[in-house]
Amino acid sequence: MMRHPHVWMGLLLWSVFGQANAAWTVNMHPGATEVSNAVFDLHMTIFWICVIIGVVVFGAMFWSMVIHRRSTGQQAAHFHEHTWVEILWTVVPFLILVAMAIPATKTLINIYDASEPDVDIQVTGYQWKWHYKYLGQDVEFFSNLATPADQIHNQAPKDEHYLLEVDQPLVLPVGAKVRFLVTAADVIHSWWVPAFAVKRDAIPGFVNEAWTRIDKPGIYRGQCTELCGKDHGFMPVVVEVKSKADYDSWLGERKAEAAKLKELTSKEWTLQELVERGDKVYHTTCVACHQAEGQGLPPMFPALKGSKIATGPKEAHLGIVFHGKPGTAMAAFGKQLSEVDIAAVVTYERNAWGNNKGDMVTPKDVLALKQAQAQ
């Protein structure tokens, strides 16, 4: 049994590394799209080329060290220059690089070919959420982190998709070519979904293109991969891929909701209705900076509880929310939120945490401000 210790050593190593590989996968996963599968195949091709090079080089090196070791009486040869050796170590690496470059170039050309899409979607990064606009469909919405605050503050157990859940995922049809037009409204972000092999920087003032065609329905997750501020880790990407029929049904529902939201602007709202809606808007859009009880995070994010803004003239309060405040982290929400949601969140802030102003800003007030800005 002990006459062949190398056999037992090999079995031991196979057992250890085989179990480790099963428990800890470090290789890339095959994706869910044509491009991601091409990237995976390219990765494996280059990987095996590197393995072969490593085996040949290290094999020759160890063979030379063992066979030509000093203890066997070997003497080092003395020579200078060899034309054929120099030709070989120039030509062989060149041929290897060409063999790598051909499939890599084909894959890159395919990755950047965003022509003739079936669906165009504008992706805009904000601190710290994503805005999706279906071009030509009159459908757009924000996608915000949906992980409960109790999980973030370690007051509740974290679930499987901790920090990878959103209130409204991006919805795409299966089998359609989708072009993404990626930009940003404030700082640099980066939109990334690994299963699609799509990762594009979102840069203010620039539009970067990417595309995908998903092979099967499902939910795919990603994240912002550019350090974009204090809540960089809290702006996930969630894409829900539906069948063509389900996608058309969803798109029809979103169009109906958009039309309904426009009708709500002319509705006569009560203070209680605006406060209830504003509560939801605040805890989705504003809570990260100004905190759940309006206490803020001074000095960067001032408190709203008892503040001069939230208890002062409502026109000034609306102006800050609508236009933002240059030179500070306060973003302009005039283009981010609907007239109804802006009116609701301003009304909520003026009547929450003991502010109790008793007044309200209506959607008609916000619409009038928008129309005045357009003139």
N, C-alpha and C positions, 0 to 999 in steps of 0.2 A: 504493500500500500504506500510505503514511504519512498519507493524507488522512483516515483514520478511526481515529485512535489510541485513541478510547474503546472501539471494538469489540475491539481487541487487549487493552486493559486488562481489559475484562470477561471475555474468554476466559481471561486469565491468572489473575484472581481466582477464576473458577469452577474452574479446574484445581487451584489451591492449596487452596482451602477444600473442594472436593469430595474430594480425597485425604485431607485432614485429618479430614473427617467420617467417612470409611471407616475410618481408623486409630484414631480416638478418638471413641467414641460417648458423648455426654454426656446424651442424652435418657433418659427412663424406658423400661424394657422392659415390653412387655405381659406380664401375669402368667399364672399357671396356674389361676386360680380365677375364679368369677363376680365376686367383689368386686374382685380386683386388676385385672381387665379394665375394670370400671366406673370404678375410680380412674384407670386410664390414659386412658380416654375423657374423663373429666372434666378431667384434666390437659391433654389436647390441645385440648379446647374452650376452656378458659380461656387457654391459650397463644395460640391463634389470635385470640381476642378482643383480647388484649393486643397482638398483632402489628398488627391492624387499627387499634387506637387509636394505637399508635406511628407507623404510617405516616401516618395522618391528621394527627396533631398535629405531627410533625416535618416532614411535607410542607408543611403550612400555614406553619410557622415559617420553613423555608428559602425557600419561595416568596416570602414577605413580605420576607425579607432581601434576596433577589436583585432582585425587581421594584421594591421601594420603597427601594433603596439611595440614598444621598445623591448619588452621582456622576451619577445620571440627573436630578437637579434636583428630587427629590421633597421635599415639605414635610410634616412630621408634623401630623396633625390634632389639634385640641384639643377634647375633649368630656368630659362628666362624667355618669355614670349613663345606662343605657339599659335600660328595663324588659324588652324582649323578649330582649336578650342575657343579662340576669340570670336570666330564666325558663329560657332554653335551657341555660345552664351549670349550672343546678340540676336540671332535669328529665332531661336526657340522661344525666348520670352515675347518677342514680337508676334509670333504666331499664336501664342497663348492669349495675348491681349486682343488680337483680332478675333479669336474664337469667342472671347467674352463680349467684345464690342458689338458683334452682329446681333445676337438676341437682345442685348440691352438697348440698342438703338431702335429695333423694331418695337420693343415694349414702350419706350419713351415716346415714339411717334404716336402710338395708339393712345397713350395716356393724355396727350395734349390735343387730340383730335376731338374737339367739342362741337363739330359742325352738325347741322341737321338734327337738332334735338326735338323730341316730342313734347317736352315740358321744360319751361324756363322758370327758375326760382332764384330770386335775389336774396342772398343771405347777408345780413348786416349784424356785425357784432357791436354790442353796447356793454358798458359796465353795469351789471354783469349778467347778460342775457342775450338771446339771439332773436332777431326779427326775421320772419320769413314772408316773402311776398311772391305770390303766384302771378307772374307777369301775364297780362291779358285776361285774367280771370276775376279781378276785383276781389281777391281774397288775400288777406294779410293778417298776421298775428305775431305776438311775442311768445317766446318759449322760456319760461322761468323755472328755476329749481323748485322741485316739489318735495324734497326731503324735509320731514318735520323738524322744527327747531329743537325739540326735545332730543332727537338723535344727535344733532350737531353739537349740543351742549352736554352730551353724555348723560342725559337724564332718562333715556329710554334705549332699549337694545337696538343696535343697528341692523337693518335688514339686508338682504342679498344685494340690492341695488342702491346701497347708500351713496348719496351724492351723484347718482346716475339716473334720477327720475325727474321728469318735468311735468308741468301742468298741461302743456299742449305740445305733443310731438310733431315733428315734420312728417307729413303723410305723403307717400309716393306710390305710384302704380307699378306693379310688377311687370317686367319685360319692356318697359318704355325707356328710351334714352332721355335722361334728365340732365340738363345743363345748370350748373350752379354759377351764379355771378356773385362773387364774395367780396365784401367791402366792410368798412367799419365807420362808426359815427363819432368816435371819441379817441381811443388809443388803438394800438395794434393788437389784434386778436388772431387766433388761428383755428379754423374749423376743420375738425379731424374725425373721421369715422374709419377705424381700422379695417372693418370687414369690407369696405368699399375701396380701400387703398386710395382714399381721397383725403388730402391734407393741403389746405391752401391758407396762406396768410390773409387776414382781413385788415387792410391798411386804409386809413382815412384818405379820401381823395383818389384812390385807385380801385380798379375792379379787376380781380383775378378770376380766371375761368377754370372750371373743372367739370367733369361729367361722370355719370355712372349709369349702369343698366343692371338692376338687381334681378337675380335669377329666381328667387323664391320669396314668398311672403314671410313676414316675421318682424321682430323688433331688434334694431341694431343700435348700439350705443357708442358714443365717443365723448370727447371733451375739447375744451379750448386748450391749446398747447403752447400758447404764448403768455408769458408773465404779464398780466394786464391790470394788476392792482390787487388790493387786499382780498378781494373775493374771487381771485383767479380760479381757485379750485371749486367754485360753486356755480359754474356755468356749463353744465353738461350738454351734450347733443344726443337727442333720442329721435330715431327715425322709425316710423311704422310703415311697413310696406304692405299694401293691400292688393287684392285681385283687382282687375280692371273694373269690374262691376261695382265692387265695394268702394273703390276710389271715386268713381263717378258719383255714387250716392253720397259719399262724404263731402265731395266738392259742392254738390248741390245744396247740402245742408249748410255749409259755410257761407255760400252766397246768400242764402235766405237769412242767416244770422246777421250778415253785414247789412243787408237791406233793413232788417228790423232795428239794428243799432242806429242807423240813420234816422229812423222814425222816432226813436226815443229822445232825440235831441229836441224835438218840438213838444214833447210831453210836459205836462205840468207836474213837477216833482214836489213832494213834501220833504220837509227837513229830515224826518225819520227815514224815509226811503234813501235819501242821499247819504246819510250817515251809515246806514247798513251796507250800501254798496261801497262807500268809501273805505269802510273797515277792511273789506276784502282786497281792494286795490292797494291800500297802504301796506298790508301784510304780505302782499306779493311783490310790490315795486319799491317801497320806501324803507321797509323794516331793516334791511341789511345795514344801512347807514344811520338812520335815526332811531333804531331800536324799538322794541315792542311797546314800551311805555313812553315813547317820545323823548327819552332822556339823552339821546344822541351819543356821540363819541367825541367830545370836545378835545382839541380845538378844531379838528378837521371837519367833523360832522356835528354841528351845533344842535342843542336840544330844541325841540318844538314845544315841549310842555312849558307853558308860561312865557314863551318867547315873544318878542316884539312883533315878529312877522305873523305868527299864528293868532295873536290877540289884537293886532293893529288893523288898519283899513283892509278890507277884503280885496280891493283892487290891487294893492301892493302884494298881498299874499298870492293872488292869482298870477300876477306878473312874474314873481319868482319861480313858481312852479312851471309856468308856460315857457319862459325865456331862459331859465337857469340863472346862474350867477357867474359871470366871467372871472377867471382867476381862482376859482374854487372848484371843489369836487361836485358841486350842485349841477346836475345835468338839466338840459332843457327838455321838458316833456311835452311840448306843444305838438311835436310830430310823432311822439312815441305812444301817446294815449289818446283815446277818443274824447270828444267833447263831454260825453257823459261821465267818463272815468275821471277826467281832470276836475270837473265840477264836484264829483262825489268825494274825491280824496281831499280837496281843499276844504270842503264843508266838514268832513270828518275831522281833519286836523284842528279846525276852529272850535270843535265841540267835544273833543276827547281830552282825557287826562286832566280834567278840571278846568280846561280853557273856557268852555261853556259860553261862547259868544252869543249863541242863539240865532245867528244869522246864517245865510247859506249863499253859495254861488251856484247858479243854475247852468245847465248845458247851453241855454240861449246866450248867457253872458260869455261863455267860452267861444261860442260860434261868432258872436259879434267881435270879439278880440281877434279871432282868426281872419275875419273878413276885413277888419281895419288894417291888419298887417299886410294883407294881400294888395291893398290899394296903393 
